[in-house]
Amino acid sequence: MQQKPETPGIALRAQTALARRVYAAPQTKLRVIPLGGLSEVGMNMTAFEYGNDIIVVDAGGLFPSDQMPGIDLVIPDITYLLENRHKVRAIIFTHGHEDHVSAIPYIYPRLQGIPLYGLPLTAALIEAKFKEHDIKASVSVVKARSRLIFGVFKIDLFTLTHTIPDNVGLAIDTPEGLIAYTTDWKFDHTPIWGEPSDYAKLISMSEQGVLLHMNDSTNAEIPGYTISERVVSMDIEKIFREKAAGRIIMSSFASNINRIQIAINLSAKYGRKVAVSGRSMERNVNVCLKLGYVNAPKDIFVDIRSIANIPPSQLTIISTGSQGEEYSALVRMASGEHRQVKLTKGDTVIISASRIPGNEHAIHETIDNLFRQGAEVVYGGELDIHTSGHAKQEELKMMIAMLKPKYFIPIHGEYRMLKAHAKIALQMGVPGANIFVGENGSVFEVEKGQARWAEKIQANYVMIDGLGIGDVGNIVLRDRQAMAQEGIFMVILTVDKRKGTLISSPDIISRGFVYMRDAKGLIIKARHEIKQLFDRHSKNSPLDWEYVKRALRDDLVKFLYEYTQRQPMIIPVVIEV
């Protein structure tokens, strides 16, 4: 008996079902996907994918540059995670610095239900952010030397020294091999708080065999070793000893818990009370006191609102604003706008922080204004009042020598830093073909031990502007830059709806372009030019006002540039009556 042939429709459905099963089959490749932190210092976020499992490490933000007017924060693009939401098992945080956690209040609501993991201080800092954003979520607390298992991924957390307690590296065991993920670390044998880096774990990873090492590139251009926090403490103590007659204002990153502890220790030693200024600094100090990560004598803290009656020689103020951030406590002191702190001669300001690229102008302006207020400012020079939390070249060499990885990806840095780090890896014996310098969105794949760059996924900057998330793109930024640099020239045309003719002389509004009272000649010529242009472009029938506005804009650009050598943003407005 002959079998009845399938109809085309049935055959097509069968092929579709087969294709769906093939598509749904787990991929047997390890995929490493940096969503941020490659080409910038900040915005650190990396996804690791194998088959039906994805784990994510960190969710940091980036300080906006001078070329991003009005932007509050830049965060990673999580489009890939949203498209693969069913695979995402967890987000693990290495530590509590802003460039590793500040994006999570904006990202978590879109990935709601994803488990979050961090050490005690990291978890507390993230939960404080959630509270500020009215997000009901918690972070599962884990410890260093603990193991997390998510699908095929087995993750060991191990201690690495940094400028904040509870900083860890990750040993990520995958079906393809072991990944060593070491971001934000230095080798400090005498840390202010906690244990030195876990050298035993690093050696045991090397003995197991490291498939891939992903390593911090922040200081890859700087020779030598990073100095210890103990050295910083000794040099800051010289200032406390020599400036005993006046107030000491110490500004650092709010998340630099080591530096906060140094300020408290020295204040206690020299009989000073401590006041804290700046919302993020107050939040972090309170969290650390509650968890026991900051040690402070009883009654050493005073409210910033109660410092008026404390003698200058008995007061230390720990402040935000080391990067010259607008509205920060130190910037308000520098401009004379801080309600409780009015700087005077005899005050000493210590800026104990490195300069994040892009913030130099704001920092220099703040220092200038501090001097203008009469304060003495210590921000570098002969004294080591700051040390980086990131390894320099010799430490990077030591780390690579210990781990002996097969493949190497430099992370956490601007592109030139990644390239400098790649050279170090080459010097330490990693073959050039096994060193992969990528950018955000570059997908690194390993299959059966062989690695390559695969496709590149979407990984744009997502701008935070007030309550808006991602609604400001490059076009909006270009418009803002144009308005900031060249100003606005608005032309308002009132026209007869039926006749299509001007009812009155064009109104002109100028902001940031020319001061109209001082440019009457230009305004008169512009009005005359606009009338002629309008008459020429409005002859078409039927009238197309969008065409008229576009033509007016193009012609006015040429006219205004001829007279002023400037190109303001031109906005024609047509009102029909």
C-alpha positions as semicolon CSV with decimal commas, in nm:
position;residue;x (nm);y (nm);z (nm)
1;M;0,000;0,000;0,000
2;Q;0,148;0,327;-0,100
3;Q;0,183;0,592;0,173
4;K;-0,011;0,905;0,113
5;P;0,228;1,191;0,047
6;E;0,229;1,471;0,303
7;T;0,065;1,793;0,203
8;P;0,301;2,093;0,171
9;G;0,146;2,248;0,482
10;I;0,218;1,943;0,699
11;A;0,575;1,917;0,567
12;L;0,636;2,284;0,636
13;R;0,507;2,250;0,993
14;A;0,732;1,948;1,048
15;Q;1,037;2,139;0,921
16;T;0,949;2,434;1,144
17;A;0,916;2,209;1,449
18;L;1,254;2,049;1,372
19;A;1,415;2,391;1,331
20;R;1,265;2,500;1,664
21;R;1,410;2,193;1,840
22;V;1,753;2,254;1,685
23;Y;1,741;2,623;1,780
24;A;1,639;2,536;2,137
25;A;1,923;2,287;2,180
26;P;2,185;2,416;2,427
27;Q;2,492;2,577;2,275
28;T;2,808;2,390;2,378
29;K;3,023;2,700;2,372
30;L;3,149;2,921;2,649
31;R;3,059;3,282;2,572
32;V;3,205;3,579;2,761
33;I;3,019;3,904;2,693
34;P;3,152;4,233;2,836
35;L;2,857;4,474;2,856
36;G;3,068;4,753;3,008
37;G;3,415;4,833;3,138
38;L;3,603;4,785;2,810
39;S;3,691;5,132;2,676
40;E;3,602;5,322;2,994
41;V;3,693;5,334;3,364
42;G;3,357;5,240;3,509
43;M;3,028;5,079;3,401
44;N;3,168;4,733;3,477
45;M;2,940;4,446;3,381
46;T;3,019;4,109;3,225
47;A;2,797;3,815;3,128
48;F;2,914;3,453;3,109
49;E;2,704;3,213;2,904
50;Y;2,713;2,839;2,847
51;G;2,416;2,651;2,705
52;N;2,103;2,759;2,888
53;D;2,286;2,934;3,173
54;I;2,399;3,296;3,205
55;I;2,560;3,453;3,509
56;V;2,634;3,825;3,532
57;V;2,915;3,989;3,729
58;D;2,863;4,346;3,857
59;A;2,635;4,623;3,733
60;G;2,825;4,951;3,753
61;G;2,773;5,304;3,630
62;L;2,997;5,561;3,462
63;F;3,044;5,928;3,548
64;P;2,914;6,139;3,257
65;S;3,179;6,335;3,067
66;D;3,174;6,706;2,982
67;Q;3,030;6,602;2,645
68;M;2,713;6,470;2,811
69;P;2,530;6,780;2,935
70;G;2,240;6,707;3,168
71;I;2,325;6,339;3,210
72;D;2,337;6,205;3,568
73;L;2,481;5,858;3,506
74;V;2,568;5,620;3,224
75;I;2,479;5,252;3,263
76;P;2,531;4,938;3,052
77;D;2,294;4,827;2,779
78;I;2,120;4,508;2,897
79;T;1,932;4,433;2,573
80;Y;2,109;4,096;2,541
81;L;2,012;3,997;2,895
82;L;1,650;4,096;2,836
83;E;1,642;3,891;2,516
84;N;1,782;3,594;2,710
85;R;1,605;3,661;3,039
86;H;1,508;3,293;3,078
87;K;1,877;3,199;3,094
88;V;1,997;3,455;3,350
89;R;2,059;3,274;3,681
90;A;2,215;3,544;3,901
91;I;2,408;3,869;3,930
92;I;2,718;3,843;4,149
93;F;2,889;4,157;4,281
94;T;3,263;4,169;4,342
95;H;3,245;4,472;4,574
96;G;3,048;4,786;4,658
97;H;3,215;5,059;4,454
98;E;2,991;5,277;4,238
99;D;3,148;5,161;3,912
100;H;3,037;4,809;4,001
101;V;2,696;4,859;4,166
102;S;2,544;5,198;4,079
103;A;2,351;5,072;3,774
104;I;2,160;4,807;3,967
105;P;1,867;5,030;4,079
106;Y;1,798;5,102;3,712
107;I;1,865;4,752;3,581
108;Y;1,702;4,534;3,847
109;P;1,339;4,645;3,784
110;R;1,378;4,527;3,423
111;L;1,529;4,194;3,533
112;Q;1,309;4,156;3,839
113;G;1,337;3,824;4,014
114;I;1,703;3,768;3,927
115;P;1,888;3,658;4,244
116;L;2,160;3,897;4,360
117;Y;2,469;3,793;4,557
118;G;2,738;3,987;4,740
119;L;2,947;3,995;5,055
120;P;2,796;4,170;5,362
121;L;2,915;4,526;5,294
122;T;2,840;4,502;4,922
123;A;2,491;4,370;4,994
124;A;2,422;4,646;5,247
125;L;2,534;4,922;5,009
126;I;2,317;4,785;4,728
127;E;2,016;4,750;4,957
128;A;2,065;5,112;5,068
129;K;2,047;5,212;4,701
130;F;1,730;5,008;4,659
131;K;1,577;5,188;4,956
132;E;1,662;5,528;4,803
133;H;1,489;5,422;4,479
134;D;1,193;5,265;4,662
135;I;1,275;4,918;4,526
136;K;1,173;4,620;4,736
137;A;1,457;4,375;4,685
138;S;1,736;4,215;4,883
139;V;2,081;4,074;4,817
140;S;2,177;3,725;4,931
141;V;2,481;3,755;5,158
142;V;2,776;3,526;5,094
143;K;3,130;3,509;5,233
144;A;3,475;3,497;5,082
145;R;3,589;3,139;5,021
146;S;3,230;3,030;4,961
147;R;3,109;2,852;4,646
148;L;2,805;2,939;4,435
149;I;2,658;2,701;4,177
150;F;2,429;2,816;3,895
151;G;2,365;2,553;3,629
152;V;2,699;2,459;3,477
153;F;2,883;2,743;3,652
154;K;3,065;2,682;3,982
155;I;3,199;3,007;4,129
156;D;3,451;3,035;4,413
157;L;3,486;3,377;4,578
158;F;3,830;3,473;4,709
159;T;3,970;3,781;4,883
160;L;4,152;4,053;4,689
161;T;4,281;4,371;4,854
162;H;4,119;4,696;4,743
163;T;4,014;5,029;4,899
164;I;3,688;4,883;5,028
165;P;3,629;4,576;5,248
166;D;3,461;4,264;5,111
167;N;3,628;4,283;4,771
168;V;3,654;3,948;4,593
169;G;3,781;3,789;4,279
170;L;3,598;3,503;4,111
171;A;3,718;3,159;4,008
172;I;3,450;3,052;3,760
173;D;3,457;2,682;3,675
174;T;3,292;2,607;3,339
175;P;3,268;2,299;3,114
176;E;3,543;2,457;2,900
177;G;3,776;2,530;3,189
178;L;3,852;2,775;3,470
179;I;3,810;3,152;3,437
180;A;4,001;3,381;3,675
181;Y;3,812;3,710;3,706
182;T;4,022;3,964;3,897
183;T;3,881;4,315;3,878
184;D;3,973;4,599;4,116
185;W;4,263;4,473;4,323
186;K;4,617;4,542;4,437
187;F;4,874;4,349;4,638
188;D;4,883;4,529;4,975
189;H;5,057;4,323;5,243
190;T;4,960;4,568;5,520
191;P;4,597;4,663;5,451
192;I;4,409;4,898;5,684
193;W;4,118;4,656;5,704
194;G;4,085;4,282;5,650
195;E;4,318;4,022;5,509
196;P;4,572;4,051;5,227
197;S;4,485;3,897;4,892
198;D;4,434;3,519;4,895
199;Y;4,762;3,408;4,738
200;A;4,694;3,043;4,823
201;K;4,378;3,047;4,611
202;L;4,562;3,209;4,320
203;I;4,829;2,937;4,332
204;S;4,569;2,659;4,356
205;M;4,390;2,803;4,051
206;S;4,718;2,795;3,860
207;E;4,768;2,431;3,959
208;Q;4,418;2,350;3,834
209;G;4,491;2,531;3,507
210;V;4,346;2,867;3,407
211;L;4,173;2,874;3,070
212;L;4,104;3,249;3,073
213;H;4,225;3,537;3,289
214;M;4,028;3,864;3,287
215;N;4,227;4,130;3,472
216;D;4,201;4,492;3,592
217;S;4,374;4,734;3,350
218;T;4,326;5,067;3,532
219;N;4,695;5,119;3,614
220;A;4,846;4,915;3,331
221;E;5,027;5,224;3,201
222;I;5,194;5,302;3,537
223;P;5,527;5,138;3,628
224;G;5,608;4,994;3,969
225;Y;5,392;4,889;4,262
226;T;5,094;5,053;4,429
227;I;5,189;5,189;4,772
228;S;5,024;5,051;5,084
229;E;4,742;5,224;5,271
230;R;4,974;5,228;5,574
231;V;5,208;5,466;5,389
232;V;4,913;5,691;5,307
233;S;4,808;5,689;5,671
234;M;5,155;5,800;5,781
235;D;5,166;6,090;5,534
236;I;4,815;6,208;5,619
237;E;4,918;6,197;5,985
238;K;5,189;6,455;5,910
239;I;4,912;6,696;5,806
240;F;4,713;6,626;6,122
241;R;5,025;6,687;6,329
242;E;5,133;7,006;6,149
243;K;4,788;7,164;6,101
244;A;4,677;7,120;6,458
245;A;4,538;7,475;6,490
246;G;4,267;7,456;6,222
247;R;3,989;7,239;6,088
248;I;4,081;6,951;5,860
249;I;3,842;6,868;5,578
250;M;3,923;6,538;5,411
251;S;3,753;6,454;5,083
252;S;3,760;6,111;4,925
253;F;3,532;5,870;4,745
254;A;3,238;5,785;4,968
255;S;3,311;5,418;4,900
256;N;3,679;5,439;4,999
257;I;3,626;5,286;5,341
258;N;4,001;5,259;5,406
259;R;4,041;5,635;5,376
260;I;3,740;5,698;5,602
261;Q;3,896;5,469;5,863
262;I;4,228;5,655;5,839
263;A;4,051;5,988;5,901
264;I;3,871;5,845;6,205
265;N;4,188;5,685;6,347
266;L;4,390;6,008;6,318
267;S;4,107;6,223;6,452
268;A;4,085;6,001;6,759
269;K;4,462;6,013;6,805
270;Y;4,474;6,394;6,787
271;G;4,161;6,466;6,988
272;R;3,929;6,569;6,708
273;K;3,558;6,513;6,664
274;V;3,442;6,388;6,324
275;A;3,154;6,529;6,119
276;V;3,039;6,376;5,791
277;S;2,908;6,581;5,498
278;G;2,752;6,447;5,179
279;R;2,459;6,209;5,143
280;S;2,653;5,915;5,000
281;M;2,928;5,958;5,260
282;E;2,674;5,966;5,543
283;R;2,501;5,657;5,404
284;N;2,823;5,458;5,368
285;V;2,959;5,554;5,711
286;N;2,631;5,452;5,876
287;V;2,626;5,120;5,689
288;C;2,988;5,045;5,782
289;L;2,936;5,136;6,147
290;K;2,631;4,911;6,163
291;L;2,820;4,616;6,012
292;G;3,141;4,677;6,205
293;Y;3,348;4,763;5,897
294;V;3,448;5,099;6,047
295;N;3,594;5,113;6,397
296;A;3,526;5,438;6,581
297;P;3,556;5,546;6,945
298;K;3,230;5,615;7,122
299;D;3,102;5,973;7,080
300;I;3,363;6,073;6,820
301;F;3,095;6,162;6,563
302;V;2,908;6,492;6,572
303;D;2,623;6,611;6,352
304;I;2,740;6,848;6,076
305;R;2,467;7,088;6,192
306;S;2,627;7,111;6,538
307;I;2,986;7,202;6,450
308;A;2,963;7,578;6,512
309;N;3,069;7,552;6,877
310;I;3,355;7,306;6,824
311;P;3,703;7,467;6,825
312;P;3,870;7,440;6,481
313;S;4,163;7,244;6,625
314;Q;3,921;6,978;6,747
315;L;3,725;6,909;6,429
316;T;3,767;6,689;6,123
317;I;3,510;6,688;5,843
318;I;3,491;6,389;5,606
319;S;3,335;6,505;5,282
320;T;3,223;6,397;4,937
321;G;3,329;6,592;4,627
322;S;3,680;6,469;4,550
323;Q;3,587;6,459;4,178
324;G;3,441;6,810;4,173
325;E;3,090;6,669;4,137
326;E;2,825;6,938;4,102
327;Y;2,629;6,993;4,426
328;S;2,867;6,770;4,627
329;A;2,961;6,882;4,978
330;L;3,316;6,993;4,891
331;V;3,204;7,186;4,582
332;R;2,944;7,368;4,793
333;M;3,215;7,454;5,047
334;A;3,439;7,580;4,767
335;S;3,165;7,806;4,632
336;G;3,063;7,933;4,976
337;E;2,719;7,771;4,948
338;H;2,752;7,502;5,216
339;R;2,509;7,580;5,496
340;Q;2,720;7,452;5,785
341;V;3,080;7,485;5,661
342;K;3,216;7,830;5,577
343;L;3,585;7,797;5,492
344;T;3,830;8,042;5,647
345;K;4,202;8,094;5,672
346;G;4,350;7,813;5,880
347;D;4,131;7,540;5,732
348;T;4,315;7,259;5,551
349;V;4,146;7,055;5,279
350;I;4,294;6,715;5,191
351;I;4,178;6,571;4,858
352;S;4,264;6,203;4,897
353;A;4,148;6,052;4,568
354;S;4,274;5,984;4,220
355;R;4,133;6,186;3,932
356;I;3,890;5,995;3,717
357;P;3,957;6,072;3,348
358;G;3,717;6,340;3,230
359;N;3,683;6,505;3,572
360;E;4,005;6,707;3,563
361;H;3,843;7,041;3,482
362;A;3,584;7,011;3,760
363;I;3,852;6,907;4,011
364;H;4,084;7,196;3,920
365;E;3,798;7,445;3,941
366;T;3,708;7,312;4,286
367;I;4,068;7,341;4,407
368;D;4,090;7,699;4,275
369;N;3,771;7,793;4,458
370;L;3,890;7,631;4,782
371;F;4,202;7,847;4,769
372;R;3,984;8,153;4,702
373;Q;3,788;8,078;5,019
374;G;4,112;8,101;5,219
375;A;4,174;7,731;5,279
376;E;4,502;7,551;5,228
377;V;4,457;7,260;4,987
378;V;4,669;6,945;4,985
379;Y;4,606;6,742;4,669
380;G;4,932;6,571;4,583
381;G;5,296;6,668;4,560
382;E;5,553;6,548;4,811
383;L;5,308;6,366;5,039
384;D;5,145;6,035;4,949
385;I;4,795;6,130;5,061
386;H;4,633;5,885;4,821
387;T;4,706;5,544;4,685
388;S;4,524;5,368;4,410
389;G;4,318;5,060;4,473
390;H;4,439;4,917;4,143
391;A;4,751;4,717;4,064
392;K;5,037;4,879;3,875
393;Q;5,259;4,708;3,618
394;E;5,476;4,497;3,850
395;E;5,174;4,364;4,038
396;L;4,998;4,284;3,711
397;K;5,305;4,086;3,607
398;M;5,299;3,897;3,938
399;M;4,931;3,809;3,897
400;I;4,975;3,682;3,541
401;A;5,288;3,490;3,645
402;M;5,098;3,321;3,927
403;L;4,793;3,224;3,722
404;K;4,968;3,127;3,395
405;P;4,651;3,156;3,183
406;K;4,604;3,007;2,837
407;Y;4,395;3,305;2,719
408;F;4,396;3,662;2,846
409;I;4,144;3,948;2,820
410;P;4,234;4,287;2,975
411;I;3,926;4,452;3,129
412;H;3,832;4,756;3,338
413;G;3,996;5,042;3,152
414;E;4,005;5,278;2,860
415;Y;4,122;5,124;2,534
416;R;4,483;5,244;2,562
417;M;4,496;5,086;2,912
418;L;4,372;4,756;2,770
419;K;4,644;4,770;2,503
420;A;4,912;4,847;2,762
421;H;4,791;4,551;2,968
422;A;4,801;4,326;2,662
423;K;5,171;4,414;2,619
424;I;5,236;4,313;2,981
425;A;5,064;3,977;2,925
426;L;5,280;3,925;2,615
427;Q;5,594;4,002;2,820
428;M;5,482;3,744;3,077
429;G;5,464;3,467;2,820
430;V;5,103;3,465;2,705
431;P;5,115;3,407;2,325
432;G;5,003;3,707;2,122
433;A;4,738;3,497;1,945
434;N;4,588;3,416;2,287
435;I;4,550;3,779;2,400
436;F;4,212;3,929;2,313
437;V;4,160;4,305;2,338
438;G;3,794;4,380;2,289
439;E;3,526;4,640;2,340
440;N;3,184;4,641;2,500
441;G;2,962;4,394;2,321
442;S;3,249;4,186;2,177
443;V;3,157;3,820;2,229
444;F;3,450;3,595;2,322
445;E;3,380;3,228;2,248
446;V;3,562;2,912;2,352
447;E;3,468;2,576;2,201
448;K;3,670;2,261;2,264
449;G;3,956;2,472;2,396
450;Q;3,976;2,700;2,092
451;A;3,896;3,070;2,137
452;R;3,784;3,340;1,897
453;W;3,593;3,665;1,875
454;A;3,241;3,583;1,761
455;E;2,968;3,835;1,679
456;K;2,930;4,176;1,842
457;I;2,606;4,240;2,029
458;Q;2,435;4,570;2,109
459;A;2,615;4,739;2,399
460;N;2,546;5,112;2,374
461;Y;2,570;5,371;2,649
462;V;2,236;5,407;2,829
463;M;2,196;5,760;2,968
464;I;2,018;5,838;3,293
465;D;1,866;6,187;3,291
466;G;1,649;6,249;3,596
467;L;1,373;5,990;3,581
468;G;1,445;5,906;3,217
469;I;1,634;5,584;3,143
470;G;1,772;5,546;2,793
471;D;1,553;5,815;2,638
472;V;1,854;6,040;2,571
473;G;2,060;5,922;2,275
474;N;2,341;6,060;2,061
475;I;2,110;6,290;1,864
476;V;1,974;6,451;2,182
477;L;2,328;6,488;2,317
478;R;2,441;6,657;1,994
479;D;2,149;6,899;2,022
480;R;2,241;6,978;2,383
481;Q;2,605;7,032;2,289
482;A;2,504;7,261;2,002
483;M;2,281;7,466;2,232
484;A;2,553;7,486;2,497
485;Q;2,825;7,590;2,251
486;E;2,642;7,804;1,994
487;G;2,306;7,895;2,150
488;I;1,951;7,901;2,010
489;F;1,798;8,127;1,745
490;M;1,420;8,087;1,739
491;V;1,205;8,240;1,462
492;I;0,829;8,268;1,521
493;L;0,618;8,328;1,210
494;T;0,250;8,423;1,243
495;V;0,074;8,349;0,913
496;D;-0,276;8,379;0,768
497;K;-0,413;8,025;0,750
498;R;-0,616;8,088;0,433
499;K;-0,378;8,312;0,239
500;G;-0,049;8,166;0,361
501;T;0,099;8,514;0,410
502;L;0,278;8,674;0,704
503;I;0,043;8,868;0,933
504;S;0,321;9,045;1,123
505;S;0,696;9,086;1,129
506;P;0,879;8,769;1,241
507;D;0,951;8,744;1,614
508;I;1,305;8,643;1,705
509;I;1,419;8,492;2,035
510;S;1,792;8,444;2,096
511;R;1,938;8,251;2,390
512;G;2,311;8,195;2,423
513;F;2,375;8,323;2,070
514;V;2,366;8,705;2,077
515;Y;2,233;8,952;2,332
516;M;1,949;9,110;2,138
517;R;1,988;9,461;2,281
518;D;2,350;9,469;2,166
519;A;2,278;9,312;1,826
520;K;1,992;9,525;1,696
521;G;2,155;9,563;1,354
522;L;2,183;9,186;1,311
523;I;1,822;9,132;1,426
524;I;1,689;9,391;1,175
525;K;1,885;9,228;0,891
526;A;1,770;8,883;1,005
527;R;1,403;8,988;1,003
528;H;1,442;9,128;0,652
529;E;1,615;8,811;0,536
530;I;1,348;8,590;0,696
531;K;1,067;8,780;0,517
532;Q;1,239;8,735;0,182
533;L;1,307;8,368;0,249
534;F;0,948;8,311;0,360
535;D;0,808;8,478;0,047
536;R;1,032;8,265;-0,172
537;H;0,963;7,931;-0,003
538;S;0,587;7,975;0,055
539;K;0,488;8,012;-0,311
540;N;0,429;7,640;-0,360
541;S;0,070;7,518;-0,362
542;P;-0,050;7,346;-0,156
543;L;0,161;7,491;0,124
544;D;0,392;7,245;0,300
545;W;0,491;7,410;0,628
546;E;0,746;7,139;0,710
547;Y;0,923;7,215;0,382
548;V;0,907;7,591;0,453
549;K;1,058;7,547;0,802
550;R;1,331;7,318;0,674
551;A;1,422;7,558;0,391
552;L;1,419;7,856;0,630
553;R;1,649;7,671;0,868
554;D;1,899;7,580;0,596
555;D;1,912;7,934;0,455
556;L;1,934;8,099;0,798
557;V;2,231;7,880;0,890
558;K;2,424;8,031;0,597
559;F;2,303;8,387;0,669
560;L;2,392;8,383;1,040
561;Y;2,728;8,215;0,982
562;E;2,818;8,483;0,725
563;Y;2,754;8,758;0,981
564;T;2,872;8,593;1,305
565;Q;3,092;8,291;1,212
566;R;2,866;8,090;1,444
567;Q;2,601;7,826;1,390
568;P;2,331;7,837;1,657
569;M;2,050;7,584;1,673
570;I;1,777;7,739;1,456
571;I;1,416;7,661;1,548
572;P;1,149;7,797;1,308
573;V;0,794;7,798;1,449
574;V;0,488;7,862;1,228
575;I;0,164;7,974;1,397
576;E;-0,145;7,970;1,175
577;V;-0,431;8,209;1,263
